[in-house]
Amino acid sequence: MRILAGLFSEVHFTHLSQACTNSLLKIFGQSPKETQIADVFCTTEGVLDLIKAIGLPLDQVCLLDPKAEHELSPDDTYTNFLFGVSANRLTYLYCTDFNQGDLG
């Protein structure tokens, strides 16, 4: 995932238990220091709290969803993508102002 995101990108794992956060940070800290991978962050905060804390406007975030009505296109200008959301959290996020996109 970090390789696919690429250099100058960030991958955030959110809403984790403290034990999981500590474990992932330890694992990522032991991985080889490659120069072409995204930075990683792990937190117990929820994704909406994190987005608010870093001051990211929701219109820059696309919730990737295979059931979305809109298929992503090269014309889209999203700067951030949210994926890997559990079913019960996805239902909650549908009630927010997230843009939704299908990878096709």
Backbone as CSV, one residue per row, in Angstrom:
resi,resn,N_x,N_y,N_z,CA_x,CA_y,CA_z,C_x,C_y,C_z
1,MET,0.818,-1.176,0.000,0.000,0.000,0.000,0.873,1.256,0.000
2,ARG,1.904,1.251,0.807,2.783,2.419,0.875,3.551,2.605,-0.431
3,ILE,3.884,1.516,-1.083,4.582,1.602,-2.370,3.648,2.176,-3.425
4,LEU,2.388,1.699,-3.437,1.417,2.188,-4.416,1.087,3.665,-4.202
5,ALA,1.011,4.093,-2.952,0.744,5.503,-2.668,1.900,6.370,-3.148
6,GLY,3.116,5.874,-2.978,4.281,6.551,-3.531,4.891,7.626,-2.652
7,LEU,6.000,8.075,-3.120,6.780,9.119,-2.455,5.954,10.393,-2.323
8,PHE,6.142,11.120,-1.240,5.447,12.368,-0.924,3.971,12.159,-0.593
9,SER,3.564,10.916,-0.325,2.197,10.604,0.069,2.185,10.141,1.518
10,GLU,0.989,10.036,2.069,0.821,9.542,3.429,-0.272,8.492,3.446
11,VAL,-0.079,7.462,4.257,-1.093,6.441,4.494,-1.423,6.497,5.980
12,HIS,-2.698,6.689,6.277,-3.145,6.790,7.667,-4.010,5.588,8.017
13,PHE,-3.673,4.913,9.092,-4.501,3.847,9.645,-5.210,4.455,10.844
14,THR,-6.534,4.507,10.811,-7.290,5.200,11.845,-8.188,4.252,12.615
15,HIS,-8.673,4.760,13.732,-9.636,4.064,14.584,-9.111,2.705,15.050
16,LEU,-7.834,2.666,15.404,-7.185,1.440,15.865,-7.169,1.389,17.386
17,SER,-7.082,0.202,17.926,-6.851,0.082,19.364,-5.426,0.548,19.646
18,GLN,-5.145,0.882,20.878,-3.798,1.326,21.225,-2.788,0.202,20.995
19,ALA,-3.184,-1.042,21.306,-2.288,-2.183,21.102,-1.965,-2.365,19.617
20,CYS,-2.965,-2.220,18.780,-2.753,-2.348,17.331,-1.880,-1.204,16.817
21,THR,-2.136,0.002,17.294,-1.323,1.155,16.910,0.141,0.917,17.250
22,ASN,0.395,0.479,18.470,1.766,0.217,18.897,2.418,-0.874,18.063
23,SER,1.667,-1.929,17.781,2.197,-3.055,16.999,2.545,-2.629,15.573
24,LEU,1.635,-1.902,14.921,1.897,-1.459,13.545,3.074,-0.503,13.483
25,LEU,3.143,0.416,14.435,4.274,1.349,14.436,5.594,0.614,14.621
26,LYS,5.588,-0.421,15.425,6.801,-1.222,15.617,7.171,-1.945,14.321
27,ILE,6.177,-2.539,13.670,6.426,-3.255,12.409,6.936,-2.298,11.334
28,PHE,6.266,-1.159,11.177,6.696,-0.198,10.163,8.063,0.376,10.485
29,GLY,8.377,0.500,11.758,9.684,1.002,12.169,10.810,0.035,11.856
30,GLN,10.478,-1.268,11.747,11.476,-2.286,11.458,11.625,-2.546,9.961
31,SER,10.697,-2.031,9.155,10.767,-2.293,7.720,11.922,-1.513,7.105
32,PRO,12.437,-2.017,5.981,13.560,-1.338,5.323,13.219,0.106,4.980
33,LYS,14.170,0.955,5.073,13.975,2.380,4.778,14.077,2.603,3.274
34,GLU,12.952,2.428,2.603,12.918,2.675,1.163,12.618,4.152,0.927
35,THR,13.094,4.673,-0.165,12.905,6.088,-0.442,11.671,6.363,-1.297
36,GLN,11.066,5.347,-1.879,9.953,5.558,-2.793,8.610,5.139,-2.211
37,ILE,8.473,5.171,-0.884,7.203,4.772,-0.283,6.616,5.911,0.541
38,ALA,5.314,5.817,0.745,4.596,6.833,1.512,4.918,6.718,2.996
39,ASP,4.843,7.846,3.679,4.951,7.840,5.132,3.702,7.173,5.695
40,VAL,3.825,6.578,6.877,2.688,5.904,7.497,2.416,6.500,8.865
41,PHE,1.149,6.601,9.195,0.705,7.103,10.489,-0.380,6.179,11.019
42,CYS,-0.331,5.888,12.291,-1.321,5.037,12.948,-1.903,5.808,14.122
43,THR,-3.222,5.729,14.292,-3.863,6.490,15.350,-5.106,5.784,15.878
44,THR,-5.442,6.093,17.106,-6.680,5.585,17.697,-7.853,6.499,17.327
45,GLU,-7.567,7.661,16.773,-8.621,8.596,16.367,-9.431,8.030,15.209
46,GLY,-10.679,8.436,15.121,-11.507,8.095,13.978,-11.122,8.935,12.777
47,VAL,-11.520,8.506,11.605,-11.121,9.187,10.380,-11.684,10.607,10.307
48,LEU,-12.909,10.816,10.748,-13.474,12.167,10.702,-12.746,13.108,11.652
49,ASP,-12.383,12.602,12.826,-11.612,13.416,13.770,-10.247,13.775,13.188
50,LEU,-9.616,12.817,12.521,-8.312,13.067,11.915,-8.419,14.112,10.801
51,ILE,-9.411,13.965,9.954,-9.602,14.911,8.852,-9.802,16.320,9.403
52,LYS,-10.602,16.430,10.448,-10.838,17.731,11.068,-9.553,18.278,11.690
53,ALA,-8.798,17.421,12.378,-7.577,17.856,13.066,-6.519,18.386,12.103
54,ILE,-6.431,17.793,10.913,-5.414,18.261,9.962,-5.954,19.362,9.041
55,GLY,-7.229,19.723,9.224,-7.803,20.833,8.468,-8.067,20.527,7.011
56,LEU,-8.413,19.298,6.719,-8.652,18.884,5.336,-10.126,19.067,4.969
57,PRO,-10.443,19.863,3.958,-11.835,20.026,3.540,-12.395,18.709,2.986
58,LEU,-13.625,18.382,3.355,-14.219,17.124,2.909,-14.364,17.043,1.392
59,ASP,-14.451,18.189,0.723,-14.604,18.129,-0.736,-13.323,17.686,-1.437
60,GLN,-12.215,17.587,-0.690,-10.969,17.070,-1.260,-10.804,15.568,-1.015
61,VAL,-11.763,14.978,-0.287,-11.683,13.557,0.065,-12.728,12.787,-0.727
62,CYS,-12.307,11.689,-1.322,-13.220,10.814,-2.054,-13.311,9.482,-1.322
63,LEU,-14.517,9.113,-0.925,-14.771,7.823,-0.295,-14.894,6.794,-1.413
64,LEU,-13.901,5.909,-1.524,-13.930,4.904,-2.587,-14.941,3.831,-2.219
65,ASP,-15.905,3.642,-3.098,-17.016,2.739,-2.827,-17.464,2.095,-4.141
66,PRO,-17.423,0.761,-4.224,-17.835,0.101,-5.463,-19.313,0.313,-5.798
67,LYS,-20.103,0.783,-4.836,-21.525,1.035,-5.083,-21.809,2.492,-5.414
68,ALA,-20.775,3.297,-5.517,-20.958,4.724,-5.794,-21.556,4.931,-7.171
69,GLU,-22.346,5.969,-7.306,-22.967,6.288,-8.599,-21.966,6.884,-9.576
70,HIS,-20.951,7.549,-9.054,-19.955,8.243,-9.882,-18.705,7.382,-10.030
71,GLU,-18.325,7.097,-11.260,-17.063,6.394,-11.513,-15.967,7.433,-11.627
72,LEU,-14.858,7.187,-10.950,-13.761,8.146,-10.985,-13.242,8.333,-12.404
73,SER,-12.822,9.548,-12.700,-12.280,9.847,-14.027,-11.043,10.727,-13.868
74,PRO,-10.251,10.829,-14.921,-9.060,11.692,-14.867,-9.401,13.157,-14.597
75,ASP,-10.651,13.556,-14.833,-11.055,14.946,-14.601,-11.296,15.255,-13.122
76,ASP,-11.429,14.226,-12.290,-11.641,14.447,-10.860,-10.400,15.090,-10.252
77,THR,-10.630,15.927,-9.260,-9.521,16.677,-8.664,-9.321,16.354,-7.189
78,TYR,-9.738,15.177,-6.751,-9.555,14.794,-5.350,-8.070,14.694,-5.016
79,THR,-7.734,15.091,-3.812,-6.351,14.997,-3.357,-6.164,13.889,-2.326
80,ASN,-7.271,13.351,-1.818,-7.222,12.332,-0.773,-8.296,11.282,-1.018
81,PHE,-7.963,10.043,-0.686,-8.890,8.938,-0.900,-9.038,8.139,0.380
82,LEU,-10.273,7.775,0.674,-10.590,7.004,1.871,-11.077,5.637,1.413
83,PHE,-10.405,4.589,1.872,-10.828,3.242,1.498,-10.553,2.280,2.631
84,GLY,-11.085,1.069,2.491,-10.896,0.056,3.521,-11.775,0.293,4.725
85,VAL,-12.958,0.841,4.498,-13.876,1.171,5.580,-14.782,-0.020,5.859
86,SER,-14.950,-0.368,7.141,-15.830,-1.483,7.494,-17.285,-1.123,7.182
87,ALA,-18.134,-2.127,7.025,-19.520,-1.916,6.612,-20.281,-0.994,7.564
88,ASN,-20.122,-1.179,8.867,-20.872,-0.318,9.794,-20.349,1.115,9.778
89,ARG,-19.077,1.320,9.570,-18.532,2.679,9.457,-18.936,3.310,8.119
90,LEU,-19.008,2.488,7.075,-19.394,2.989,5.763,-20.803,3.564,5.814
91,THR,-21.708,2.876,6.493,-23.076,3.377,6.638,-23.064,4.742,7.309
92,TYR,-22.244,4.886,8.332,-22.133,6.166,9.028,-21.564,7.248,8.096
93,LEU,-20.557,6.912,7.322,-19.916,7.896,6.448,-20.819,8.330,5.296
94,TYR,-21.775,7.474,4.914,-22.733,7.883,3.879,-23.513,9.118,4.319
95,CYS,-23.651,9.311,5.626,-24.416,10.441,6.162,-23.596,11.722,6.231
96,THR,-22.358,11.678,5.822,-21.497,12.863,5.820,-21.471,13.470,4.430
97,ASP,-20.658,14.470,4.244,-20.569,15.155,2.949,-19.448,14.620,2.079
98,PHE,-19.042,13.362,2.281,-17.988,12.805,1.453,-18.465,12.640,0.015
99,ASN,-17.584,12.978,-0.922,-17.808,12.609,-2.308,-17.560,11.104,-2.387
100,GLN,-18.273,10.437,-3.270,-18.099,9.003,-3.414,-17.693,8.685,-4.848
101,GLY,-16.789,7.743,-4.984,-16.318,7.368,-6.308,-16.079,5.889,-6.419
102,ASP,-16.349,5.359,-7.595,-16.136,3.941,-7.901,-14.904,3.859,-8.805
103,LEU,-14.024,2.907,-8.501,-12.819,2.751,-9.324,-13.121,2.146,-10.693
104,GLY,-14.337,1.653,-10.872,-14.749,1.121,-12.183,-14.454,-0.314,-12.386
